[in-house]
Amino acid sequence: MIVEMIEDVSEEAVSREETTREEKSLLEKLEELLKSMNPWEKKPILKAGRIIIELVKLPERKTKTTIEPERLVIHIRREDAFRGLFIKDPEELEDLQAAITTQKIKEVLQALEQLEKKRKIQEYEL
């Protein structure tokens, strides 16, 4: 029984170390990208259907009261569009996920699809 507990603890420790190494390597890669990328440069991360998710380097931003340093953000856009949404923290992503997964949005999109189908039909006089 004690041996099993020791094995479980050691497996958890190894798992935590691997996760920490993966996080560090991702963090290190992002730090390197922040240094090497030009302002507004994009690096694709994922393409799902017609949606593209990219990493974008935003330039330093100066306002009257603050200075925001250069930073990396996630950019979500359609493949045929240049503009999209910039997501800079997990909370914004959660808000976006909550907003687009509501039943109301699904109903509106289905109605828009039906409207578009009606508009695609062209009638000609005989």
C-alpha positions as CSV (number, residue, x, y, z in Angstrom):
1,M,0.0,0.0,0.0
2,I,2.8,2.4,0.9
3,V,4.6,1.5,-2.3
4,E,1.5,2.3,-4.4
5,M,1.2,5.7,-2.7
6,I,4.9,6.4,-3.4
7,E,4.4,5.4,-7.0
8,D,1.3,7.7,-7.3
9,V,3.2,10.6,-5.8
10,S,6.2,10.1,-8.0
11,E,4.0,9.8,-11.1
12,E,2.3,13.1,-10.2
13,A,5.6,14.8,-9.7
14,V,6.9,13.6,-13.1
15,S,3.6,14.7,-14.7
16,R,4.0,18.2,-13.1
17,E,7.6,18.4,-14.2
18,E,6.6,17.6,-17.8
19,T,3.8,20.2,-17.7
20,T,6.2,22.8,-16.3
21,R,8.8,22.0,-19.0
22,E,6.1,22.3,-21.7
23,E,4.9,25.6,-20.2
24,K,8.5,26.9,-20.0
25,S,9.2,25.9,-23.6
26,L,6.1,27.6,-24.8
27,L,6.9,30.7,-22.7
28,E,10.4,30.7,-24.0
29,K,9.2,30.4,-27.6
30,L,6.8,33.3,-27.1
31,E,9.6,35.4,-25.5
32,E,11.7,34.7,-28.6
33,L,8.9,35.6,-30.9
34,L,8.3,38.8,-29.1
35,K,11.9,39.8,-29.6
36,S,12.2,38.6,-33.2
37,M,8.8,39.6,-34.7
38,N,8.2,43.0,-36.3
39,P,5.2,45.1,-35.2
40,W,1.9,43.8,-36.7
41,E,3.7,40.7,-38.0
42,K,1.4,37.6,-37.8
43,K,2.3,33.9,-37.2
44,P,-0.5,31.4,-37.9
45,I,-1.4,29.1,-35.0
46,L,-4.5,27.3,-36.2
47,K,-7.0,27.1,-39.1
48,A,-10.4,25.6,-38.5
49,G,-12.7,25.7,-41.5
50,R,-12.8,29.3,-42.6
51,I,-11.5,30.7,-39.3
52,I,-7.8,31.5,-38.8
53,I,-6.2,32.1,-35.4
54,E,-2.9,33.9,-35.5
55,L,-0.3,35.3,-33.1
56,V,0.2,39.1,-33.7
57,K,2.8,41.4,-32.3
58,L,1.3,44.7,-31.3
59,P,3.6,47.8,-31.2
60,E,4.3,49.9,-28.2
61,R,1.3,52.1,-27.4
62,K,1.7,55.5,-25.8
63,T,-1.2,57.4,-24.3
64,K,-1.2,60.6,-22.3
65,T,-0.9,58.7,-19.0
66,T,0.5,55.3,-19.8
67,I,2.8,53.4,-22.0
68,E,1.9,49.8,-23.0
69,P,5.0,47.8,-24.1
70,E,5.1,45.7,-27.2
71,R,3.0,42.5,-26.7
72,L,1.7,39.4,-28.4
73,V,-2.0,38.8,-28.7
74,I,-4.3,36.2,-30.4
75,H,-6.0,37.4,-33.6
76,I,-9.2,35.5,-34.7
77,R,-10.4,36.2,-38.2
78,R,-12.1,34.7,-41.2
79,E,-9.7,33.5,-43.9
80,D,-11.1,36.0,-46.4
81,A,-10.9,39.0,-44.0
82,F,-8.0,41.1,-42.9
83,R,-9.7,42.4,-39.7
84,G,-10.8,40.3,-36.8
85,L,-10.8,40.2,-33.0
86,F,-7.7,40.7,-30.8
87,I,-7.8,38.6,-27.7
88,K,-5.2,39.5,-25.1
89,D,-6.1,37.5,-22.0
90,P,-8.0,34.3,-21.0
91,E,-10.9,36.3,-19.6
92,E,-11.6,37.9,-23.0
93,L,-11.6,34.4,-24.6
94,E,-14.0,33.1,-22.0
95,D,-16.3,36.1,-22.6
96,L,-16.2,35.5,-26.3
97,Q,-16.9,31.7,-25.9
98,A,-19.8,32.5,-23.6
99,A,-21.2,35.0,-26.0
100,I,-21.0,33.0,-29.2
101,T,-22.3,29.8,-27.7
102,T,-25.6,31.2,-26.5
103,Q,-28.8,29.8,-27.9
104,K,-29.9,33.3,-29.1
105,I,-26.8,33.7,-31.3
106,K,-27.4,30.2,-32.8
107,E,-31.1,31.1,-33.6
108,V,-30.1,34.4,-35.2
109,L,-27.5,32.7,-37.3
110,Q,-30.0,30.1,-38.5
111,A,-32.5,32.9,-39.4
112,L,-29.7,34.7,-41.3
113,E,-28.9,31.6,-43.2
114,Q,-32.6,31.2,-44.2
115,L,-32.7,34.8,-45.2
116,E,-29.6,34.4,-47.4
117,K,-31.0,31.3,-49.0
118,K,-34.2,33.3,-50.0
119,R,-32.1,36.1,-51.5
120,K,-30.0,33.6,-53.6
121,I,-33.1,32.5,-55.5
122,Q,-33.7,34.6,-58.6
123,E,-37.0,34.5,-60.4
124,Y,-37.2,35.2,-64.1
125,E,-40.3,36.2,-66.1
126,L,-41.5,33.7,-68.7
